[in-house]
Amino acid sequence: MTSPAQLVISKSGSQACQIDGHCLYYQTSRAITREQCFKSISVSHTSLAAVFSVQKLTIFISDLATHIIYQQIHGNAAESIRKRFIRSFGCPEDQVELPNAIAWFPTPEMVLAKPIPELRSCGLSQRKAEYIVDLATHFVEKKILPSEFKEMTDDEISKCLCSVRGIGQVS
């Protein structure tokens, strides 16, 4: 049995996709339909915790990689590069336009399987491509484990994240 998905949009434009009382929040200037929300996070009652666990890890990787892409360039240009990056991994076209919180994103293993020149063909600079590969490497080698963050101090988390090239204290 599949859980019903509910898309909630507040007056401020903040949106939430809610399943079984669990919310994935995100901000966007473009509304998405309930069907897009449901399609992205279609889960069964029995696997809800596992899906949210995987979804949170994907969001974490996506957010860090997106942050690297957006560094020091105009937001529109960065968004265009981000979309080309995602498309280069064979992302379903209807997933590319979704907000980061529920959009499809390549796994670290998929990123590591792509040569740097292919990543650069998406519009990434040499350095940003290297940074995203370094980020993926940190996840594959389990140097970053978001599940352990709740047990860590802020300084320990910061040190862990800052070990990735392209991510610093300002990030």
Summary of the structure (lengths in Angstrom):
residues: 171
radius of gyration: 16.5
end to end distance: 40.7
largest distance: 46.1
contacts: 462
relative contact order: 0.12
helix: 53%
strand: 11%
